[in-house]
Amino acid sequence: MRAVVVEEPGGPDALVVTELDDPVAGPGEVLVDVAAAGVNRADVMQRQGAYDPPAGATHVLGLECSGRVSAVGEGVEGFSVGDEVCALLSGGGYAEKVNVPVGQVARVPEGVSLVDAGGLVEVAATVWANVFMAAALQQGETLLVHGGGSGIGTMAVQLAHALGARVAVTAGSQAKLDVCRDLGADVLVNYREQDFVEEIESATDGHGADVILDNMGAKYLGRNVDALATAGRLVVIGMQGGTRGELDLGKLLGKRAAVMAASLRARPPEEKALIVASMVENVWPLLDDGTVRPIIHTTVPLADVADAHRILDESSHTGKVLLVP
């Protein structure tokens, strides 16, 4: 099969399309013929040499995909050859075939095409696990999403809006803010021109954000704490702004607030299976009826994977970029 690997870390041209042996569905696994794979910021970090795969995982890039089941391993129940599925991966999505633990596989929602589902699972699982399972966002609370125009951002806006929360977003262009508004965002902040702490304080009459979903890390740490409400929860899921920052514990204690950081990739399969099951139970009905949908910026042939990464490097996209074999 064709697959994408990185032989030497670097820019988009470091991505190499090569030939590898086809994977085999082992016990408890499903083999998927890939229809599309989502391109994620974590893939960019892996390409740059800043995010190695977990121990035992393939070095083929790609943390999510959609496709058709071509084989099932021993002990697999609930899926059969020919089923249209999407999957959460530890790697391997940038390929024509990938084997996946069955607990990380889900049916393609009725309201989503097979190709568009390639950009669904990683963002939906990330948002559901962090905003709702960990931070326990409630109806009527305010969620602040940094990078509202990203794949994760556009999913977070839709889910929080659908479940009755008030949503604020930051983004770097009016075009991205317009998309967020159309998806249900109530408060729009252009981080190039406005201070999000001031804007959140003004929009909430001084209350602050009950939950913040942050992809920046160190750069925003102190200001995120400033923007939190009393008993607020800050969830850090990215480090685009660095890994080391200063935290005012006195301010955090005074607000009785919490700071947590989480990633999906390195979790054991049992934890991922629990997240996927909860996601399917709670998010899939909203996708089935069209209340929520994956936002797809463009699709790129697997052979042109470097072009897909250039789009992410430029941050010129809104929603997801997909690779199609």
SERO-4910 file (N, C-alpha, C, O; in steps of 0.05 Angstrom, whole numbers):
BEGIN
 pado doro    nc1    nc2    nc3   cac1   cac2   cac3    cc1    cc2    cc3    oc1    oc2    oc3
  Met    A     17    -24      0      0      0      0     18     25      0     41     24      8
  Arg    A      6     48     -9     20     73     -6     14     85     21     -8     82     32
  Ala    A     35     97     33     32    109     59     52    132     61     71    134     46
  Val    A     47    150     80     64    174     84     80    172    109     69    167    131
  Val    A    106    176    107    124    175    130    142    200    129    142    214    109
  Val    A    156    204    151    176    226    152    203    212    157    208    200    178
  Glu    A    221    215    138    248    203    141    267    221    156    283    212    172
  Glu    A    265    247    152    280    267    167    261    290    173    248    301    155
  Pro    A    259    299    199    241    321    206    247    346    189    270    352    182
  Gly    A    226    361    184    230    386    168    203    397    160    183    394    173
  Gly    A    204    412    137    181    425    126    163    405    111    168    381    112
  Pro    A    142    415     98    124    397     83    137    378     64    127    356     60
  Asp    A    160    386     52    173    368     33    187    345     47    197    327     33
  Ala    A    187    344     74    198    321     88    179    297     88    187    275     95
  Leu    A    154    302     79    135    281     77    140    263     53    143    274     31
  Val    A    142    237     57    150    219     36    127    199     32    119    185     50
  Val    A    117    196      7     98    176      0    114    151     -8    129    152    -28
  Thr    A    110    129      6    126    105      2    107     81      0     83     83      4
  Glu    A    119     58     -7    104     33     -8    111     16     17    134     12     24
  Leu    A     90      7     31     94    -10     55     76    -34     52     57    -35     37
  Asp    A     83    -55     67     66    -79     68     38    -72     79     35    -55     96
  Asp    A     18    -85     68     -9    -81     78    -11    -90    107      0   -111    114
  Pro    A    -25    -74    124    -29    -83    152    -49   -106    152    -64   -111    133
  Val    A    -50   -121    174    -68   -144    178    -84   -139    203    -74   -128    223
  Ala    A   -110   -146    202   -127   -143    225   -120   -165    246   -126   -188    241
  Gly    A   -109   -157    268   -103   -176    289   -127   -180    307   -148   -169    301
  Pro    A   -124   -196    328   -147   -200    347   -157   -174    358   -142   -157    367
  Gly    A   -183   -170    357   -196   -146    367   -192   -122    349   -198   -100    358
  Glu    A   -183   -126    324   -179   -103    306   -196   -105    281   -206   -126    274
  Val    A   -200    -82    269   -214    -79    244   -194    -68    223   -180    -49    229
  Leu    A   -194    -79    199   -178    -68    177   -196    -51    160   -217    -59    151
  Val    A   -187    -26    155   -202     -7    140   -188      1    115   -165      9    115
  Asp    A   -202      0     92   -193     12     67   -200     42     69   -223     49     69
  Val    A   -179     59     70   -183     87     76   -196    102     53   -187    100     30
  Ala    A   -217    117     59   -230    135     39   -220    163     42   -217    177     22
  Ala    A   -214    171     67   -203    198     72   -190    198    100   -198    183    117
  Ala    A   -171    216    103   -157    219    129   -156    248    136   -149    264    119
  Gly    A   -161    255    161   -159    283    170   -130    290    174   -114    274    183
  Val    A   -124    316    167    -97    327    172   -100    344    197   -116    362    199
  Asn    A    -83    338    217    -85    352    243    -59    365    251    -38    359    240
  Arg    A    -61    385    269    -38    399    278    -17    380    290      7    385    287
  Ala    A    -26    359    303     -7    339    313     10    326    292     33    319    296
  Asp    A     -1    323    268     14    312    245     36    331    237     58    323    230
  Val    A     30    357    238     51    377    231     73    376    252     97    377    244
  Met    A     66    373    277     87    371    298    104    346    294    128    346    299
  Gln    A     91    323    287    106    299    282    125    303    258    148    294    259
  Arg    A    115    316    237    133    321    214    157    338    222    178    334    211
  Gln    A    153    356    241    175    374    250    194    361    270    214    372    277
  Gly    A    187    337    279    203    323    298    197    330    327    213    324    345
  Ala    A    174    342    332    167    351    359    145    335    372    137    341    394
  Tyr    A    136    313    359    115    297    371    117    268    361    105    261    341
  Asp    A    133    252    375    137    225    366    113    208    372     98    213    391
  Pro    A    108    187    356     86    169    361     90    154    388    113    151    397
  Pro    A     68    146    401     71    130    425     86    104    420     87     95    397
  Ala    A     97     92    441    111     67    438     93     46    425     70     42    434
  Gly    A    104     33    405     89     12    392     71     21    369     61      4    354
  Ala    A     67     47    366     50     57    345     65     59    319     90     62    319
  Thr    A     51     58    296     63     61    270     74     89    267     64    108    279
  His    A     95     92    250    106    118    244     92    131    220     98    154    213
  Val    A     73    117    208     57    129    187     39    150    200     27    145    221
  Leu    A     38    174    188     23    196    200     -7    191    198    -16    174    183
  Gly    A    -23    206    213    -52    206    211    -66    195    235    -63    172    242
  Leu    A    -82    212    248    -95    205    273   -125    200    270   -139    195    290
  Glu    A   -136    200    246   -164    194    241   -168    187    212   -152    196    195
  Cys    A   -189    172    207   -195    165    179   -224    156    177   -238    152    197
  Ser    A   -233    154    152   -258    140    146   -253    120    124   -232    122    110
  Gly    A   -271    101    121   -267     82     99   -286     58    103   -306     60    117
  Arg    A   -280     37     89   -297     13     90   -281    -10    103   -258    -14     97
  Val    A   -295    -26    119   -282    -49    132   -276    -70    110   -294    -78     95
  Ser    A   -251    -78    109   -243    -99     90   -236   -126    104   -234   -146     90
  Ala    A   -233   -125    130   -228   -150    145   -233   -145    174   -229   -122    184
  Val    A   -241   -166    189   -244   -163    218   -227   -185    231   -226   -208    222
  Gly    A   -214   -178    253   -198   -197    268   -214   -214    287   -238   -211    290
  Glu    A   -200   -233    299   -213   -252    317   -225   -237    341   -213   -219    352
  Gly    A   -250   -244    348   -263   -232    370   -278   -206    365   -289   -195    384
  Val    A   -277   -196    341   -290   -171    335   -320   -175    331   -329   -193    317
  Glu    A   -336   -159    345   -365   -159    342   -375   -131    335   -362   -111    343
  Gly    A   -397   -130    321   -409   -104    316   -402    -92    289   -415    -73    280
  Phe    A   -381   -102    275   -374    -92    249   -369   -116    230   -359   -137    238
  Ser    A   -376   -111    205   -373   -132    184   -359   -120    160   -358    -96    156
  Val    A   -348   -138    143   -336   -129    118   -356   -113    102   -378   -121     98
  Gly    A   -347    -90     92   -364    -72     76   -376    -49     91   -386    -31     79
  Asp    A   -376    -50    118   -387    -28    134   -372     -2    129   -348     -3    127
  Glu    A   -386     20    128   -374     46    126   -369     57    154   -388     59    170
  Val    A   -344     63    160   -336     70    187   -317     94    187   -307    102    167
  Cys    A   -314    105    211   -293    125    216   -278    116    242   -290    102    258
  Ala    A   -253    125    245   -238    114    267   -218    134    278   -208    151    264
  Leu    A   -213    131    304   -193    146    319   -168    129    320   -168    106    327
  Leu    A   -145    141    312   -120    126    308    -98    137    325    -98    160    333
  Ser    A    -78    119    331    -53    128    342    -33    135    321    -11    145    326
  Gly    A    -40    130    296    -24    135    272    -34    117    250    -49     98    255
  Gly    A    -25    122    226    -31    104    204    -52    114    184    -58    100    165
  Gly    A    -65    137    189    -86    146    172    -78    155    144    -93    153    125
  Tyr    A    -53    165    142    -43    174    116    -34    149     99    -10    146     94
  Ala    A    -53    133     92    -46    108     78    -71     98     65    -93    109     68
  Glu    A    -68     77     49    -91     65     35   -105     45     53   -128     39     48
  Lys    A    -92     34     74   -104     15     92    -93     21    120    -71     30    124
  Val    A   -110     15    140   -101     18    168   -116     -2    186   -140     -7    182
  Asn    A   -102    -14    205   -115    -31    224   -120    -16    250   -103     -1    259
  Val    A   -144    -20    262   -153     -4    285   -165    -21    306   -180    -40    300
  Pro    A   -159    -17    332   -174    -31    353   -204    -25    350   -211     -2    345
  Val    A   -220    -45    353   -248    -42    347   -262    -22    365   -281     -9    356
  Gly    A   -252    -17    389   -264      3    407   -260     31    397   -273     50    408
  Gln    A   -243     35    377   -238     62    367   -251     66    340   -245     86    325
  Val    A   -269     48    333   -283     49    307   -312     57    312   -324     47    331
  Ala    A   -323     73    295   -352     81    296   -364     81    269   -350     84    249
  Arg    A   -390     77    268   -404     78    242   -403    107    232   -401    126    248
  Val    A   -404    111    206   -407    137    195   -435    148    200   -455    134    194
  Pro    A   -438    171    213   -464    182    218   -481    185    193   -470    189    171
  Glu    A   -507    183    196   -525    184    173   -524    211    159   -527    212    134
  Gly    A   -518    232    173   -517    259    161   -490    267    150   -487    290    142
  Val    A   -471    248    148   -444    255    139   -436    236    117   -441    212    118
  Ser    A   -422    247     96   -412    230     74   -388    214     84   -375    221    104
  Leu    A   -382    193     69   -360    176     76   -334    192     76   -317    189     94
  Val    A   -329    208     56   -305    224     55   -303    245     77   -283    247     91
  Asp    A   -325    260     81   -325    280    102   -320    268    130   -309    281    148
  Ala    A   -328    243    134   -325    230    160   -295    225    166   -288    220    189
  Gly    A   -278    228    146   -249    226    151   -238    248    168   -217    244    180
  Gly    A   -252    270    171   -244    292    188   -261    295    212   -263    317    223
  Leu    A   -274    274    221   -294    276    242   -285    267    269   -289    281    289
  Val    A   -274    243    271   -271    229    296   -251    243    315   -257    246    339
  Glu    A   -228    251    305   -208    263    323   -219    289    335   -215    294    359
  Val    A   -232    306    319   -243    331    330   -266    325    349   -268    338    370
  Ala    A   -284    308    341   -307    303    358   -299    290    385   -309    297    406
  Ala    A   -280    271    383   -271    258    408   -256    277    426   -259    277    450
  Thr    A   -239    294    414   -224    314    429   -243    333    444   -240    338    468
  Val    A   -263    344    429   -281    362    441   -298    349    463   -302    359    485
  Trp    A   -309    325    456   -327    312    475   -311    304    501   -321    308    523
  Ala    A   -287    293    497   -271    284    521   -263    308    538   -263    305    563
  Asn    A   -256    330    526   -245    352    542   -266    372    552   -266    380    575
  Val    A   -283    381    534   -302    402    541   -325    390    558   -335    403    577
  Phe    A   -334    366    551   -358    355    564   -352    334    585   -363    335    607
  Met    A   -334    315    579   -328    294    599   -310    305    621   -315    300    645
  Ala    A   -288    319    614   -269    329    634   -278    355    647   -279    358    672
  Ala    A   -284    375    630   -291    402    641   -321    404    648   -329    424    661
  Ala    A   -337    385    639   -366    384    647   -380    410    641   -395    421    658
  Leu    A   -377    421    617   -393    444    608   -422    439    611   -432    418    603
  Gln    A   -436    459    623   -465    456    628   -481    475    611   -471    496    602
  Gln    A   -506    469    608   -525    487    594   -525    513    608   -527    514    633
  Gly    A   -524    535    593   -524    562    605   -497    573    612   -494    597    617
  Glu    A   -476    556    612   -449    566    618   -437    577    593   -447    574    571
  Thr    A   -414    592    596   -400    604    574   -374    588    568   -358    583    586
  Leu    A   -371    580    543   -347    567    533   -331    586    516   -343    598    497
  Leu    A   -305    589    521   -287    604    504   -270    584    489   -256    568    501
  Val    A   -270    586    462   -255    568    445   -234    585    431   -240    603    415
  His    A   -208    579    436   -187    592    421   -183    577    395   -184    552    394
  Gly    A   -178    592    373   -176    579    347   -203    569    337   -205    546    329
  Gly    A   -223    586    339   -250    577    332   -253    568    304   -272    553    298
  Gly    A   -236    576    285   -238    568    258   -225    542    251   -226    533    228
  Ser    A   -212    529    270   -198    504    265   -219    481    264   -242    485    270
  Gly    A   -209    457    258   -227    434    258   -239    429    286   -263    425    289
  Ile    A   -222    430    306   -231    427    334   -249    450    342   -270    446    354
  Gly    A   -241    474    334   -257    498    341   -285    497    329   -304    503    343
  Thr    A   -287    491    303   -314    490    291   -332    468    303   -356    471    304
  Met    A   -319    446    311   -335    425    324   -344    434    352   -367    429    360
  Ala    A   -326    447    367   -332    456    394   -355    476    394   -373    475    411
  Val    A   -353    495    375   -375    515    373   -402    502    369   -421    508    382
  Gln    A   -403    483    350   -428    471    344   -439    454    367   -463    456    373
  Leu    A   -422    438    379   -432    421    401   -441    437    425   -462    432    436
  Ala    A   -425    457    433   -432    473    456   -458    489    450   -475    490    468
  His    A   -461    500    427   -485    514    420   -510    495    420   -531    502    430
  Ala    A   -506    471    408   -528    452    407   -537    443    434   -561    437    438
  Leu    A   -519    442    453   -525    432    480   -531    455    500   -532    450    524
  Gly    A   -535    479    489   -546    501    506   -526    518    520   -534    533    538
  Ala    A   -501    518    512   -481    536    524   -478    561    507   -486    562    484
  Arg    A   -468    582    519   -460    606    505   -432    603    496   -415    594    511
  Val    A   -426    611    471   -399    605    459   -386    631    451   -397    647    437
  Ala    A   -361    634    460   -343    655    451   -319    643    436   -310    621    444
  Val    A   -309    656    416   -287    646    400   -266    668    396   -273    691    395
  Thr    A   -241    659    392   -221    676    381   -213    665    354   -212    641    350
  Ala    A   -206    683    336   -196    675    309   -181    699    298   -183    721    308
  Gly    A   -165    694    277   -147    715    267   -157    730    242   -143    746    231
  Ser    A   -182    724    234   -193    738    210   -223    741    213   -236    725    227
  Gln    A   -234    761    199   -263    764    200   -277    741    186   -299    734    194
  Ala    A   -264    731    165   -277    708    151   -280    684    169   -301    671    168
  Lys    A   -261    678    185   -263    656    204   -284    662    225   -299    644    234
  Leu    A   -284    686    235   -304    694    255   -332    692    243   -351    684    257
  Asp    A   -336    699    218   -362    697    206   -372    668    205   -395    663    209
  Val    A   -353    649    199   -361    621    199   -369    612    227   -389    599    230
  Cys    A   -353    621    247   -360    613    274   -387    624    282   -403    611    296
  Arg    A   -393    649    274   -420    660    280   -442    644    268   -462    638    280
  Asp    A   -438    636    243   -458    620    229   -462    593    242   -483    581    240
  Leu    A   -441    582    255   -443    556    269   -454    558    297   -460    538    309
  Gly    A   -458    583    307   -471    586    333   -456    602    353   -465    604    376
  Ala    A   -432    613    346   -417    629    366   -431    655    371   -442    668    353
  Asp    A   -431    663    397   -445    687    406   -426    711    409   -434    734    404
  Val    A   -401    706    416   -381    727    421   -357    722    403   -345    700    404
  Leu    A   -350    741    386   -329    738    366   -306    757    372   -310    781    375
  Val    A   -282    746    375   -259    762    382   -237    758    362   -227    735    358
  Asn    A   -229    779    349   -206    778    330   -181    783    347   -176    805    356
  Tyr    A   -165    761    352   -143    763    370   -121    782    360   -103    790    375
  Arg    A   -121    788    334   -101    807    323   -108    836    330    -90    853    329
  Glu    A   -133    841    336   -142    869    341   -154    873    368   -156    896    377
  Gln    A   -162    852    382   -176    855    408   -163    838    429   -149    818    423
  Asp    A   -166    846    454   -157    831    477   -179    812    487   -200    822    495
  Phe    A   -175    786    485   -197    768    491   -206    769    521   -229    764    527
  Val    A   -188    776    539   -195    778    567   -215    801    571   -236    797    584
  Glu    A   -209    824    559   -228    846    561   -254    840    547   -275    848    558
  Glu    A   -253    827    524   -278    822    509   -296    802    524   -320    805    524
  Ile    A   -284    782    536   -299    762    552   -311    775    576   -334    770    583
  Glu    A   -296    791    590   -306    805    614   -330    823    606   -350    823    621
  Ser    A   -327    837    584   -349    855    576   -374    839    567   -396    846    574
  Ala    A   -369    817    552   -392    802    542   -407    786    563   -430    779    559
  Thr    A   -394    781    586   -406    765    607   -412    782    632   -418    771    653
  Asp    A   -411    808    629   -416    826    652   -398    820    675   -406    820    698
  Gly    A   -373    813    669   -353    809    690   -352    780    700   -335    774    717
  His    A   -370    763    691   -371    735    701   -347    719    692   -335    705    708
  Gly    A   -339    721    666   -317    706    655   -326    681    642   -350    675    641
  Ala    A   -308    666    631   -314    641    617   -313    617    637   -294    614    652
  Asp    A   -334    601    636   -336    578    654   -317    556    645   -305    542    662
  Val    A   -314    553    619   -295    533    608   -280    547    585   -291    561    569
  Ile    A   -253    542    584   -237    552    562   -223    528    549   -210    512    563
  Leu    A   -226    525    523   -212    504    508   -189    518    493   -193    534    475
  Asp    A   -164    511    501   -141    526    492   -121    509    476   -114    487    485
  Asn    A   -113    519    453    -93    505    436    -66    519    437    -48    510    422
  Met    A    -63    540    453    -38    556    452    -18    548    474      6    550    469
  Gly    A    -28    540    497     -9    532    518      3    555    532    -12    573    542
  Ala    A     29    556    534     43    575    552     36    604    545     32    620    564
  Lys    A     34    611    520     30    639    512      5    651    524      4    675    531
  Tyr    A    -16    635    527    -42    645    537    -47    637    566    -69    644    576
  Leu    A    -29    624    579    -35    613    606    -45    634    625    -67    631    637
  Gly    A    -30    654    630    -38    675    649    -63    689    642    -80    694    659
  Arg    A    -66    696    616    -90    711    608   -114    693    608   -137    702    613
  Asn    A   -111    667    603   -133    649    606   -144    648    634   -168    648    639
  Val    A   -126    647    654   -134    647    682   -149    673    688   -169    673    702
  Asp    A   -139    695    677   -153    721    680   -181    720    669   -200    732    681
  Ala    A   -185    705    647   -211    704    634   -230    684    647   -254    685    641
  Leu    A   -220    667    664   -237    647    677   -257    659    696   -251    678    710
  Ala    A   -281    646    697   -300    653    718   -292    639    744   -275    622    744
  Thr    A   -306    647    766   -303    632    791   -312    603    786   -333    598    773
  Ala    A   -296    584    795   -300    555    790   -298    548    761   -309    528    752
  Gly    A   -283    564    746   -278    559    717   -259    536    713   -244    529    731
  Arg    A   -259    525    688   -242    503    681   -227    509    655   -240    514    634
  Leu    A   -201    510    656   -184    514    633   -173    487    624   -160    473    639
  Val    A   -178    480    598   -168    455    587   -148    462    565   -156    474    545
  Val    A   -123    453    568   -102    458    549    -99    433    532    -93    412    542
  Ile    A   -102    436    505   -100    413    487    -79    418    466    -76    401    448
  Gly    A    -65    440    467    -45    446    447    -23    463    458    -26    476    479
  Met    A      0    464    444     23    479    454     35    497    432     59    500    430
  Gln    A     17    508    415     27    524    393     41    549    403     58    561    389
  Gly    A     35    557    428     48    581    440     69    574    461     75    590    478
  Gly    A     79    549    459    101    542    478     91    523    500     67    520    505
  Thr    A    111    512    514    106    492    535    110    502    563    101    488    582
  Arg    A    123    524    567    129    534    594    118    562    598    124    580    583
  Gly    A    101    564    619     89    590    625     88    594    655     93    576    670
  Glu    A     81    619    663     79    625    691     50    625    700     33    637    687
  Leu    A     44    610    722     17    607    732     15    620    759     30    614    777
  Asp    A     -4    639    762     -9    653    787    -27    635    804    -52    635    800
  Leu    A    -16    619    822    -32    601    838    -51    616    856    -72    606    863
  Gly    A    -43    640    865    -60    655    883    -86    663    868   -108    662    879
  Lys    A    -83    672    843   -106    679    828   -124    654    822   -148    656    823
  Leu    A   -111    632    816   -125    607    810   -141    598    835   -164    591    834
  Leu    A   -127    600    859   -140    592    884   -163    610    890   -185    602    899
  Gly    A   -159    636    886   -180    656    891   -205    651    875   -228    656    884
  Lys    A   -202    641    851   -224    635    833   -235    607    837   -255    599    825
  Arg    A   -221    591    854   -228    563    858   -230    549    830   -249    533    825
  Ala    A   -211    555    813   -211    546    785   -192    522    782   -176    516    799
  Ala    A   -194    510    759   -178    487    753   -164    490    726   -176    501    707
  Val    A   -139    480    724   -125    479    698   -118    450    693   -106    436    710
  Met    A   -126    440    670   -120    412    663   -109    412    634   -115    429    618
  Ala    A    -93    391    629    -82    388    602    -86    359    594    -83    341    610
  Ala    A    -92    355    568    -99    327    560    -93    324    530    -94    343    515
  Ser    A    -87    299    523    -84    291    495    -97    264    492   -101    249    511
  Leu    A   -104    257    467   -117    232    462    -97    210    454   -100    187    461
  Arg    A    -77    218    438    -61    198    424    -48    177    442    -48    153    435
  Ala    A    -37    185    464    -21    167    481    -38    151    501    -28    135    516
  Arg    A    -64    156    501    -81    141    520    -83    112    512    -82    105    488
  Pro    A    -86     94    532    -89     66    525   -115     61    510   -134     76    512
  Pro    A   -116     39    494   -140     33    478   -165     32    495   -187     39    485
  Glu    A   -163     23    520   -187     20    537   -199     48    542   -224     51    541
  Glu    A   -182     68    547   -192     95    552   -204    107    526   -225    119    527
  Lys    A   -191    103    504   -201    113    479   -228    100    472   -246    114    462
  Ala    A   -231     75    478   -256     61    472   -279     73    489   -301     77    479
  Leu    A   -274     80    514   -294     93    531   -302    121    519   -325    128    519
  Ile    A   -282    136    510   -287    162    499   -304    159    473   -323    173    469
  Val    A   -296    141    456   -310    137    430   -339    128    436   -357    137    423
  Ala    A   -343    110    455   -370    101    461   -387    124    471   -410    126    463
  Ser    A   -376    140    489   -392    163    499   -397    183    477   -419    195    476
  Met    A   -377    188    460   -381    206    437   -403    196    418   -420    212    410
  Val    A   -403    171    412   -424    160    394   -451    162    407   -471    169    393
  Glu    A   -453    158    433   -478    159    446   -489    188    447   -513    192    444
  Asn    A   -472    207    450   -481    235    455   -478    253    431   -495    272    428
  Val    A   -459    249    414   -454    267    392   -466    257    366   -476    273    350
  Trp    A   -465    231    361   -474    220    336   -504    226    330   -510    231    307
  Pro    A   -522    227    349   -549    235    343   -551    263    331   -568    268    314
  Leu    A   -533    281    339   -533    308    329   -522    309    300   -530    326    284
  Leu    A   -504    290    294   -494    288    267   -514    274    249   -517    281    225
  Asp    A   -528    254    260   -548    240    244   -570    259    233   -578    256    210
  Asp    A   -578    278    250   -600    295    242   -591    322    230   -607    339    222
  Gly    A   -564    325    227   -553    349    214   -550    373    232   -543    394    223
  Thr    A   -556    370    258   -552    393    276   -523    401    278   -516    425    279
  Val    A   -505    381    276   -476    386    277   -465    372    252   -475    352    243
  Arg    A   -443    384    240   -431    372    217   -401    378    217   -393    399    227
  Pro    A   -385    361    205   -357    368    201   -354    390    181   -367    389    160
  Ile    A   -337    409    186   -332    431    168   -306    424    152   -285    423    164
  Ile    A   -309    421    126   -286    412    110   -277    436     93   -292    447     77
  His    A   -251    443     96   -239    465     80   -233    456     52   -241    469     33
  Thr    A   -220    433     49   -213    422     23   -204    393     25   -197    384     47
  Thr    A   -203    379      2   -192    352      1   -168    353    -17   -167    367    -37
  Val    A   -147    337    -10   -122    337    -25   -114    308    -31   -117    292    -13
  Pro    A   -105    302    -55    -96    274    -60    -73    267    -42    -56    284    -36
  Leu    A    -72    241    -34    -50    232    -17    -23    238    -29     -4    245    -14
  Ala    A    -20    236    -55      5    242    -68     14    271    -64     38    277    -66
  Asp    A     -4    289    -58      2    317    -55      1    325    -25     -7    347    -18
  Val    A      8    306     -8      6    311     21     22    336     30     13    349     49
  Ala    A     44    342     17     59    366     25     41    391     22     44    410     38
  Asp    A     24    392      1      7    415     -2    -13    418     21    -20    440     30
  Ala    A    -23    395     30    -41    395     53    -28    407     78    -40    423     92
  His    A     -3    399     82     11    410    106     18    440    103     19    454    122
  Arg    A     22    448     78     27    477     74      3    493     82      6    515     93
  Ile    A    -21    483     77    -45    497     85    -46    500    115    -53    522    125
  Leu    A    -39    479    130    -39    482    159    -17    500    169    -21    516    187
  Asp    A      6    499    156     28    517    164     20    546    160     28    563    176
  Glu    A      5    552    140     -4    579    134    -28    587    151    -34    611    152
  Ser    A    -41    568    164    -66    573    178    -87    587    161   -102    604    170
  Ser    A    -87    579    136   -106    592    117   -133    577    115   -150    585    100
  His    A   -136    556    131   -159    539    128   -180    546    150   -173    557    171
  Thr    A   -205    539    144   -226    539    164   -239    511    164   -249    502    144
  Gly    A   -238    498    187   -247    470    188   -224    451    181   -201    457    187
  Lys    A   -231    428    169   -212    407    165   -201    405    137   -216    411    117
  Val    A   -176    397    134   -164    390    109   -162    359    108   -153    347    128
  Leu    A   -171    347     86   -172    318     84   -153    308     62   -149    321     41
  Leu    A   -141    285     67   -126    270     47   -143    248     36   -156    234     51
  Val    A   -143    244     10   -158    222     -2   -140    205    -19   -127    215    -38
  Pro    A   -138    179    -13   -121    161    -29   -129    159    -58   -116    145    -73
***
